[in-house]
Amino acid sequence: MDTTALSTAFSIDFAPIIAIDSVFALCCLIGILGIMSLFLYRRGIIWRALTSLFFLLIFLNPSFVEEERSPVKDVAAVVVDRSPSQSFGDRAAVTEEALNQIQGALSASEHIDLRVIEAPIENSQTARETNLFSALDQALSDVSRGRRAGVIVLTDGQVHDVPTQQLQQEDYGPVHTLLT
């Protein structure tokens, strides 16, 4: 593990030992008693205020938290259409050339994990349809939405399972299509 990439963060975490409503009520009571003591018992008001705040702090149960974080790579996906329609003309050669250029450009980045997904899956029952997004869903199922850098689709344009709902489309990040 590269220790230079670690970042350290400090924070204070509160875990009250009594209900938060009770802590709020206690704050109100301390405030009212503090205002009353201003007018009635001025002598020692600073010590009473500090003692009250100390006990309030005890009820809030603060703890100092130190976290060491290491950055996680974003995941970019390249979906390559391997359907029978890609065998017409020079589509297969254009697809391979584009794939090699994309892999070369993205592999140079140390912050991106590149996944190449070939679809449709062989021996699938729907050999006549180009289902690229179902293969993409399977390949990205272990990647959280926040780590998805985007998708590049290399296809001839005939895709049968494009998501129709807006929320599904946003799950992939930016989607770019290179037509072969």
C-alpha positions as CSV (number, residue, x, y, z in Angstrom):
1,M,0.0,0.0,0.0
2,D,1.3,3.4,-1.0
3,T,1.4,5.4,2.2
4,T,1.8,8.7,0.4
5,A,-1.7,8.5,-1.0
6,L,-3.2,8.2,2.5
7,S,-5.1,11.2,3.9
8,T,-5.8,11.7,7.6
9,A,-8.9,13.4,8.9
10,F,-9.7,14.4,12.5
11,S,-13.2,14.9,13.8
12,I,-15.2,15.0,17.0
13,D,-18.0,12.6,17.2
14,F,-20.8,13.0,19.8
15,A,-22.7,10.0,21.2
16,P,-25.0,11.4,23.9
17,I,-25.4,9.1,26.9
18,I,-29.0,10.4,27.4
19,A,-31.6,11.0,24.8
20,I,-31.0,14.1,22.6
21,D,-34.3,15.6,23.7
22,S,-33.1,15.4,27.3
23,V,-29.8,17.1,26.3
24,F,-31.8,19.9,24.6
25,A,-34.0,20.3,27.7
26,L,-30.9,20.4,29.9
27,C,-29.4,23.1,27.7
28,C,-32.6,25.2,28.0
29,L,-32.6,24.7,31.8
30,I,-28.9,25.7,32.0
31,G,-29.6,28.8,29.9
32,I,-32.6,29.9,32.1
33,L,-30.6,29.3,35.3
34,G,-27.7,31.2,33.8
35,I,-29.8,34.2,33.0
36,M,-31.4,34.1,36.5
37,S,-28.0,34.0,38.1
38,L,-26.9,37.1,36.2
39,F,-29.5,39.1,38.1
40,L,-29.6,37.3,41.4
41,Y,-26.1,35.8,42.2
42,R,-23.5,37.5,40.2
43,R,-20.6,36.3,42.4
44,G,-19.1,33.1,41.0
45,I,-21.1,33.2,37.8
46,I,-18.1,32.2,35.6
47,W,-17.5,29.1,37.7
48,R,-21.1,28.1,37.7
49,A,-21.3,28.5,33.9
50,L,-18.1,26.5,33.3
51,T,-19.3,23.7,35.6
52,S,-22.6,23.6,33.8
53,L,-20.9,23.4,30.4
54,F,-18.6,20.7,31.7
55,F,-21.5,18.5,32.8
56,L,-23.3,19.2,29.6
57,L,-20.2,18.1,27.7
58,I,-20.1,14.9,29.7
59,F,-23.7,14.2,28.7
60,L,-22.8,14.7,25.1
61,N,-20.0,12.1,25.3
62,P,-17.6,13.5,22.8
63,S,-14.8,11.4,21.2
64,F,-12.0,12.3,18.9
65,V,-11.9,10.3,15.7
66,E,-8.8,9.9,13.5
67,E,-9.4,8.4,10.1
68,E,-6.9,7.3,7.5
69,R,-8.3,7.2,4.1
70,S,-6.8,6.0,0.8
71,P,-8.4,7.0,-2.4
72,V,-10.2,4.4,-4.4
73,K,-10.0,4.2,-8.2
74,D,-13.1,5.1,-10.2
75,V,-14.3,2.5,-12.6
76,A,-14.8,3.2,-16.3
77,A,-16.4,0.6,-18.5
78,V,-16.0,0.0,-22.2
79,V,-18.8,-2.1,-23.7
80,V,-17.8,-3.8,-26.9
81,D,-20.6,-5.0,-29.2
82,R,-19.8,-8.5,-30.4
83,S,-23.1,-9.2,-32.0
84,P,-23.3,-10.8,-35.5
85,S,-24.1,-7.4,-37.1
86,Q,-20.6,-6.2,-36.1
87,S,-19.1,-8.7,-38.7
88,F,-20.3,-6.7,-41.7
89,G,-17.7,-4.8,-43.6
90,D,-14.8,-3.5,-41.6
91,R,-16.8,-2.9,-38.4
92,A,-14.8,-5.5,-36.4
93,A,-11.4,-3.9,-37.4
94,V,-12.7,-0.4,-36.5
95,T,-14.0,-1.7,-33.2
96,E,-10.7,-3.3,-32.3
97,E,-8.7,-0.2,-33.3
98,A,-11.0,2.0,-31.2
99,L,-10.8,-0.4,-28.3
100,N,-7.0,-0.4,-28.4
101,Q,-6.9,3.4,-28.4
102,I,-9.3,3.7,-25.6
103,Q,-7.4,1.2,-23.5
104,G,-4.1,2.9,-24.2
105,A,-5.5,6.3,-23.2
106,L,-7.3,5.2,-20.0
107,S,-4.7,2.8,-18.8
108,A,-2.3,5.7,-18.5
109,S,-4.4,7.1,-15.7
110,E,-3.6,5.8,-12.2
111,H,-7.0,6.9,-10.9
112,I,-9.2,4.8,-13.3
113,D,-9.8,1.1,-13.2
114,L,-10.8,0.1,-16.8
115,R,-13.2,-2.8,-17.4
116,V,-13.8,-4.1,-20.9
117,I,-17.1,-5.8,-21.3
118,E,-17.9,-7.9,-24.4
119,A,-21.5,-8.3,-25.1
120,P,-23.8,-10.0,-25.9
121,I,-22.8,-12.9,-23.8
122,E,-22.0,-15.9,-25.9
123,N,-24.5,-18.8,-25.8
124,S,-27.2,-16.4,-24.8
125,Q,-30.8,-17.3,-25.8
126,T,-31.3,-13.9,-27.4
127,A,-28.6,-14.2,-30.0
128,R,-30.7,-12.1,-32.4
129,E,-30.7,-9.1,-30.0
130,T,-27.9,-6.9,-28.9
131,N,-28.3,-6.6,-25.1
132,L,-25.3,-4.4,-24.1
133,F,-26.8,-2.9,-20.9
134,S,-27.7,-6.1,-19.2
135,A,-24.0,-7.2,-19.6
136,L,-23.0,-3.8,-18.3
137,D,-25.3,-4.2,-15.3
138,Q,-23.7,-7.5,-14.5
139,A,-20.1,-6.2,-14.8
140,L,-20.8,-3.1,-12.7
141,S,-22.9,-4.8,-10.0
142,D,-20.0,-4.7,-7.5
143,V,-19.2,-1.0,-8.1
144,S,-21.0,1.7,-6.2
145,R,-22.7,4.5,-8.1
146,G,-20.3,7.1,-6.8
147,R,-17.3,5.2,-8.3
148,R,-18.6,4.9,-11.8
149,A,-16.6,7.2,-14.1
150,G,-18.7,6.5,-17.1
151,V,-19.3,4.1,-20.0
152,I,-18.0,4.0,-23.6
153,V,-20.1,1.8,-25.9
154,L,-18.5,0.6,-29.1
155,T,-21.4,-0.5,-31.3
156,D,-23.1,-0.3,-34.7
157,G,-26.0,1.4,-33.0
158,Q,-28.5,-1.5,-32.8
159,V,-29.0,-1.9,-29.0
160,H,-32.1,-3.5,-27.8
161,D,-32.0,-3.0,-24.0
162,V,-31.3,0.7,-23.6
163,P,-32.8,1.8,-20.2
164,T,-35.9,3.9,-20.6
165,Q,-36.2,5.3,-17.1
166,Q,-34.1,8.4,-16.2
167,L,-32.9,6.9,-12.9
168,Q,-31.5,3.8,-14.6
169,Q,-29.7,6.0,-17.1
170,E,-28.1,8.0,-14.4
171,D,-26.7,4.9,-12.7
172,Y,-24.0,4.5,-15.3
173,G,-22.5,8.0,-15.2
174,P,-21.8,9.6,-18.6
175,V,-22.4,7.3,-21.5
176,H,-20.6,7.8,-24.8
177,T,-21.2,5.9,-28.0
178,L,-18.7,5.3,-30.7
179,L,-20.5,4.0,-33.8
180,T,-18.5,1.6,-35.9
